[in-house]
Amino acid sequence: MITCVKCKLSSSVLKAGFVRGRQRFLCKACDYHFTEEKPAGQLTERRRSQTTIGDVAKAVGVASSTVSRALNGHTDISPTTRQAILDVARQMDYQPNLLAQSLKSRETHTLGVIIPDIERPFFATVVSGIQEVATEAGYRVMICQSKESYATEVSNVQALVASRVDGLLICHSRETENFDHVKPAACRGVPVVHFDRVSNEVDSAKVILDDWNGAFNVTEHLIQQGARRIAILAGPESLLISRNRLAGYQHALKRYNLDLRKEYEVHIEFRTEEAVAALDTWLALPEPPDAIFAINYTNAFDLLVALKKRRLRVPEDIAVVGFGDEFMAAMIEPGLTTVNLHPYRIGQQAARLFLEQVRQKEDFQPRTFVISGELVIRGSSLKGKGELFSLSI
């Protein structure tokens, strides 16, 4: 029984809607509006928990099933009741329970994405491409980053699968050598699409770069500029993209009858200190390289900074090229010659392969989509002054 806070009568008190999720009352005896005061502890507890359909039903005075039908647009609810339920749901900040809905429909319309590092422009741009295609198709995107850690990558996969994502798009960490966590048994049938750093152990759809041709072309460009002692700063030997780019580099040297010198091939984990250490080792050789190909563009930036500190001129003393383009490559002096990998296109295609798999279901045949890069030539490799130009590869 509710008592009027003004006249203390209870027989004339009626419900009169809601204010900020709280029941409003009208005392007809004294024509006074008021809201029900609840103990502070009860209010705190309510703020800590999410509003449920049951909460809305209790506030309106109808069954939970009626609230559910009204929120889902069923026509068997009167317009007045439906509007009252919608108003209360809005006032109480009701949000649908997506997990509960997924248990019923077996779909969450959520796409999980795992990348090594969101701070790197390449991966951030890939995510933008995924987001565009996924959003247009009605999917939300959940993003996780492994920070180049295998353990974190496995944990991310497990968390996304447990969250019942409808698909998983993944670029592996540099530490990943075991791929059991993305095989069908581990992913419980969730469609998996690999991009950039992929695994040939998993029969999945893939979006890859034409790493071999890209590396061949950028090495060939150095040779055409007069370089004869070309070193390569490669990535982990376990990483497929590292092996492919190394193979393209080696083939270019063979094509032009240049020696493959093991002292010019260094594998690192893409860390700055490793790149600088490799440079110092090369500079100490009786015949130091006259050009360096860094298969990761961030390491190319590391080399440019280190060479400047050592008062060596680029490209006159040593030419430097990278693999992967971003705005900084054109802003530094000299500009970095590199390969534009079209990361936005990579993200779009990865999302499209997922959608294709959803539509075709059991009829889907995993395939690999190859994206060709674009050689962008700037001052870091040109022995003389020249204009910027690009060449599709």
Secondary structure, 3 states (H helix, E strand, C coil): CCCCCCCCCCCCEEEEEEECCEEEEEECCCCEEEECCCCHHHHHHHHHCCCCHHHHHHHHCCCHHHHHHHHCCCCCCCHHHHHHHHHHHHHCCCCCCHHHHHHHHCCCCEEEEEECCCCCHHHHHHHHHHHHHHHHCCCEEEEEECCCCHHHHHHHHHHHHHCCCCEEEECCCCCCCCCHHHCHHHHCCCCEEEECCCCCCCCCEEEEECHHHHHHHHHHHHHHCCCCCEEEEECCCCCHHHHHHHHHHHHHHHHCCCCCCHHHEEECCCCHHHHHHHHHHHHCCCCCCCEEEECCHHHHHHHHHHHHHCCCCCCCCCEEECCCCCHHHHHCCCCCEEEECCHHHHHHHHHHHHHHHHHHHHHCCCCEEEECCEEEECCCCCCCCCCCEEEEC
